[in-house]
Amino acid sequence: MKIIKSLYFQVIVGILTGIVLGIFYPDLAIKLKPMGDGFIKLIKMVIAPLIFCSIVIGIAGMQDIKKVGKIGLTSIIYFEIMTSIALFIGLVFVNWIKPGDGMHINPESFDGSSVSSYIKQSEHTKSTVDWLLDIIPDNVIASLASDNLLQALFFAVIFGVALTKIGEKNAAPVINVLQSFLKGLFAVIKMVMYLAPLGAMGAMGFTIGKYGWESLSSLGLLMISFYLTCLFFIVFVIGGILYFYTRVTIFQLLKYIKEELFIVLGTSSSESVLPAVMEKLEQAGCSKPVVGLVIPTGYSFNLDGTCIYLTMAAVFISQALDMHLTLQQEITLLLVLLLTSKGAAGVTGSGFVTLAATLPVVGHVPVESVALILGIDRFMSEARALTNVIGNTAATIIVAKFEKNLDETVLFETMK
């Protein structure tokens, strides 16, 4: 049957298999972790060169270089608006539902050893100036060899602009090589995606096997609140803006990228589908420069799901400890998270580190209290990653439409 051969069906089977193994054979399921890690590493190995080639080819083919800067500025403004809304909505929902009220947990009961590694990482969080300087790679090779997407983006933009300065005749051989290389990268990605069901099975099996369903019971209300808040943000905020600008509904978009969403659900990593999402956006009518600029930048600047998680988790902890935050403290928390959330890359665990780095800002809440949600953090990472991917996909289409770099005929045809 056709459905059996489809990737999203195979990924669903992989996820369900991982859940069953995690429940009934937890020891075996935990040993499957390398399958999930291996799949993500296979994808990540091509991300930097793929971004580099896509951006260079796109910029070199544009007549108006000023347009590149305008696209970048539009993207950053859009990202800041959306992440601010996400932080605010998270704050509103957690104060409305109050999932932590009534837990009355003693702060002295926490064992900091379980989260010591996260706290240690949070203590070395870079300042804004250092973070900005880190965008500049030490050398060209390092920008492509590292996992820092912004470094690859930075050098690609400069190189793409440089090619426009040397003339079409001199730039053509380089562009031809990069185009052939890019086709080869997409061929590699297609081969790797055959392993997505196994990667999803390994990642999901490890999560269920290690943490178990029982870890969800006491903190279930926080999880439900978080998932509902993300759903509200996706349907009404992202969906509303997307339909207003493009007349494409959020449900059409979700259907179009359903395979990628199931992979994210299984692996809890938004980076695992970055190449596939970029390819689909180009097929949907978005120009290559817009896709190349918006998607990589969005993975650092537009983490809507992570922003919702950070505000809800921080306030939830204060509620559970009976250390309720004042309005002034919550506003301070929101303003600080506008900066610290930008350092949370779209990979598993980074949101937890950012939470540990931000929590001391409110003063009286001990940083060791992040241990309270350690057991369910892994279960909430799926919603974070899904919201991040959907937000960045929609952002690319919206920016492309705003900058008149969108073929709407192709968009409506692919979104049917």
Salt bridges, closest charged atoms under 4 A:
ASP37 OD2 - LYS33 NZ 2.68
GLU80 OE2 - LYS342 NZ 3.59
ASP101 OD1 - HIS324 NE2 3.94
ASP134 OD2 - LYS126 NZ 3.25
ASP147 OD2 - LYS44 NZ 3.80
GLU260 OE1 - LYS280 NZ 3.19
GLU271 OE1 - LYS44 NZ 3.71
GLU282 OE1 - LYS288 NZ 3.03
ASP322 OD2 - HIS104 ND1 2.84
ASP377 OD1 - ARG384 NH1 3.22
GLU382 OE2 - ARG378 NH1 3.74
GLU403 OE1 - LYS67 NZ 3.37
GLU403 OE1 - LYS70 NZ 3.19
GLU408 OE1 - LYS401 NZ 3.75
GLU413 OE1 - LYS416 NZ 3.28
